[in-house]
Amino acid sequence: MPDDVTSGWFDAHIVTGAHPAALLQPTDRDAIATHLATYELSGALVSAMASWLHDPLTGNAEASAVADDLADQGVLACWTAVPPVHGEPHTLGGLVGQAADGEGVGAFRLHPRSHGYSPVSAAMDEFYSALAVTGLPLCVDAAELDWSQLAVIATRFPTLRIVVSQVGYRELRNLSAALRDHDNLSVDLVNFAAHQAVEWLAANGLADRLLFATGLGLRDPAESIVRLAWSGVDDATVRRIGSGNAAGLFAGRLPAAVGGQR
């Protein structure tokens, strides 16, 4: 693998913080900066472990702090949303508006199973509608909802861009059907371990639905890097997956250099 093969790629899934049960070291601002420099990446989308395992709003502030510090390296924050309970000051639509009106937030992430709510309840419609209007994508791990729930969201909100992560090799049949049925659905490379799945997607005209992402903070980044760099697809498709698709997904929020890799 050439030393510069990853140059210009955009990492669409990084988690800052420390998982209490993981053997990995905490992924802080310096670790992310080192990751970007080591692989000559053009940027990254960073969410916070705290948003998943503790308090979403506190974690969102942590993700934004990292994004602010590394803005010149193309880093965007990925905020987490949960349906507010009575007495909480924010609304889902208001939270999306706050993210869209500011700088440095590139997407939202949901953890419905971990946070104990239904992602297809009527209470979430305001959130999905706001994302669709603002153009901010929705990111969600496959373990956090059922494929049938994902289909409901993608069908109700056809202009909402959705990225499913950590699919795993046993889910390729479900993923294939979902990609076939929903043009607004993409998948990233975190734990995308099915044999020659990258090649399979490309051969079926779906390379534009695949995003390079390492899951740094949760996974060894070498998994995704090798998976794409050593795939059997042509160089143009590697560049598209590495950064071109991210340039389209996060249009207007990434530095121009990312789009130049398409």
C-alpha positions in Angstrom: 0.0 0.0 0.0 1.6 3.3 -1.0 2.4 5.7 1.8 0.1 8.4 0.4 -2.9 6.2 -0.5 -5.2 7.7 2.1 -4.2 11.3 1.3 -7.3 13.5 1.1 -9.7 10.9 2.5 -12.4 12.1 4.9 -13.1 10.0 8.0 -16.9 10.1 8.4 -17.1 8.4 11.9 -14.8 9.2 14.8 -15.8 9.2 18.5 -14.0 11.4 21.0 -13.8 10.3 24.6 -13.3 7.1 26.5 -15.5 4.0 26.6 -15.7 2.6 30.1 -15.4 -1.0 29.0 -12.9 -0.6 26.1 -9.2 -1.4 26.1 -8.5 1.5 23.8 -7.0 4.7 25.1 -9.3 7.8 25.2 -9.6 9.5 21.9 -9.0 13.2 22.6 -8.3 16.2 20.4 -4.6 15.3 20.1 -5.3 11.7 19.2 -7.6 12.9 16.5 -5.1 15.4 15.2 -2.4 12.7 15.1 -4.8 10.4 13.2 -5.5 13.0 10.6 -1.8 13.8 10.1 -0.7 10.2 10.1 -3.0 9.3 7.2 -3.0 12.7 5.6 -6.8 12.9 5.9 -8.7 15.9 4.7 -11.0 16.0 7.7 -13.4 14.0 9.9 -16.9 13.9 11.5 -16.5 13.6 15.3 -19.2 12.7 17.8 -18.7 12.3 21.5 -18.8 9.2 23.7 -20.5 11.3 26.3 -23.4 12.0 24.0 -24.0 8.3 23.8 -23.2 7.1 27.3 -23.9 10.1 29.5 -25.6 13.4 28.5 -26.2 14.3 24.8 -25.9 18.1 25.2 -22.7 17.9 27.3 -21.3 15.5 24.7 -22.3 17.7 21.8 -20.3 20.6 23.4 -17.3 18.2 23.7 -17.6 17.3 20.0 -17.9 20.9 19.0 -14.9 21.9 21.1 -12.8 19.3 19.2 -14.3 20.5 15.8 -13.5 24.1 16.7 -9.9 23.3 17.7 -9.4 21.3 14.5 -11.5 23.3 12.1 -8.5 24.1 10.0 -8.0 20.4 9.5 -11.5 19.9 8.2 -13.1 18.5 11.4 -16.9 18.7 11.8 -18.9 17.9 14.9 -21.7 15.3 14.9 -24.3 16.2 17.5 -26.6 13.7 19.2 -30.3 14.3 19.7 -32.9 12.7 22.1 -36.6 13.6 22.4 -36.9 16.2 25.2 -38.9 15.4 28.3 -41.3 17.9 30.0 -39.4 20.8 31.4 -36.3 20.6 29.1 -35.6 23.9 27.4 -34.7 22.6 23.9 -36.9 21.2 21.1 -35.6 18.8 18.4 -36.3 21.3 15.7 -34.6 24.1 17.7 -31.5 21.9 18.2 -31.3 21.3 14.5 -31.7 24.9 13.8 -29.0 25.8 16.2 -26.6 23.4 14.5 -27.5 24.6 11.0 -27.2 28.3 11.8 -23.8 27.9 13.4 -20.5 26.6 12.0 -18.8 23.4 12.5 -21.7 20.9 12.9 -21.9 18.5 10.0 -24.5 15.9 11.0 -26.6 14.4 13.8 -26.4 11.0 15.3 -29.2 9.0 17.1 -28.8 6.2 19.8 -32.5 5.3 20.1 -32.0 1.8 21.6 -29.4 3.0 24.1 -31.4 6.0 25.1 -34.7 4.1 25.3 -37.1 5.6 22.8 -38.7 4.7 19.5 -37.0 6.3 16.4 -40.3 6.1 14.5 -42.5 7.7 17.1 -44.5 10.9 16.0 -42.3 12.9 18.4 -39.4 12.4 16.1 -41.0 13.8 13.0 -40.1 17.3 13.8 -36.5 16.3 14.0 -36.4 14.4 10.7 -38.2 17.2 8.9 -35.8 19.8 10.2 -32.8 17.7 9.1 -34.3 17.3 5.7 -34.9 21.0 5.3 -31.4 22.0 6.5 -29.6 19.3 4.6 -27.9 17.9 7.7 -27.5 14.1 7.4 -28.6 11.6 10.0 -26.1 9.0 11.3 -27.1 5.9 13.2 -25.5 2.6 14.1 -27.2 -0.5 12.9 -27.5 -1.9 16.4 -29.5 1.1 17.5 -32.7 0.4 15.5 -34.3 -2.3 13.4 -34.1 -2.4 9.6 -37.9 -2.0 9.5 -37.6 1.2 11.5 -34.8 2.5 9.3 -37.1 1.8 6.3 -39.9 3.8 7.9 -37.7 6.8 8.4 -36.2 6.7 4.9 -39.7 6.3 3.3 -41.3 9.1 5.3 -38.5 11.5 4.7 -37.1 10.7 1.2 -34.9 13.8 1.1 -33.2 13.1 4.5 -29.8 11.7 3.9 -29.2 8.7 6.3 -25.8 7.0 7.0 -25.9 3.6 8.7 -22.8 2.5 10.5 -21.3 -0.6 12.1 -23.3 -2.9 9.8 -21.2 -6.0 10.2 -20.9 -8.9 7.8 -24.0 -10.7 8.7 -26.2 -7.8 7.7 -25.3 -7.6 4.0 -28.7 -9.0 2.8 -30.6 -6.4 4.9 -28.3 -3.7 3.7 -28.7 -4.7 0.1 -32.4 -4.5 0.3 -32.3 -1.2 2.1 -30.0 0.4 -0.4 -32.1 -0.9 -3.3 -35.3 0.5 -1.8 -34.0 3.9 -0.5 -31.9 6.3 -2.6 -31.3 8.4 0.5 -29.5 5.7 2.4 -25.7 5.3 2.6 -23.4 3.1 4.7 -19.9 3.7 6.1 -16.9 1.4 6.4 -16.9 1.0 10.2 -16.9 -2.8 10.9 -18.0 -3.3 7.2 -16.3 -6.7 7.3 -18.2 -8.7 4.7 -15.9 -10.4 2.2 -15.4 -8.1 -0.8 -18.4 -6.1 0.1 -16.8 -2.9 -1.2 -16.3 -4.6 -4.5 -19.8 -5.9 -4.5 -21.3 -2.5 -3.9 -19.2 -0.9 -6.6 -20.0 -3.7 -9.1 -23.7 -3.0 -8.5 -23.5 0.7 -9.1 -23.6 1.6 -5.4 -20.2 3.0 -4.8 -21.7 6.5 -4.3 -23.5 5.1 -1.2 -20.3 4.1 0.6 -18.4 6.4 2.9 -14.9 5.9 4.3 -14.9 5.9 8.1 -12.8 4.3 10.7 -14.7 4.4 13.9 -11.6 5.7 15.7 -12.3 5.6 19.4 -14.3 2.4 19.0 -12.4 0.4 16.4 -8.8 0.1 15.1 -8.7 2.5 12.1 -6.5 0.0 10.2 -9.6 -2.1 9.6 -11.3 0.4 7.3 -8.2 1.8 5.8 -7.0 -1.6 4.6 -10.5 -2.5 3.6 -10.7 0.3 1.1 -7.0 0.7 0.1 -6.6 -3.0 -0.7 -10.0 -3.4 -2.3 -10.2 -4.5 -5.9 -12.0 -1.3 -7.1 -10.3 1.2 -9.4 -8.5 4.3 -8.2 -11.4 6.7 -9.1 -13.8 4.7 -7.1 -11.4 4.6 -4.1 -11.2 8.4 -4.3 -15.0 8.6 -4.5 -15.5 6.5 -1.4 -12.6 8.0 0.4 -13.7 11.6 0.1 -16.0 12.4 -2.9 -19.1 11.0 -1.4 -18.5 12.9 1.9 -18.1 16.1 -0.2 -21.6 15.6 -1.5 -23.1 14.6 1.8 -21.6 17.4 3.8 -21.8 20.0 1.0 -21.2 23.5 2.2 -19.7 22.5 5.5 -16.4 21.0 4.3 -13.3 22.7 3.0 -13.0 22.8 -0.8 -10.1 20.4 -0.7 -12.4 17.5 0.2 -14.5 18.0 -2.9 -11.4 18.1 -5.0 -10.7 14.5 -4.3 -13.9 13.3 -6.0 
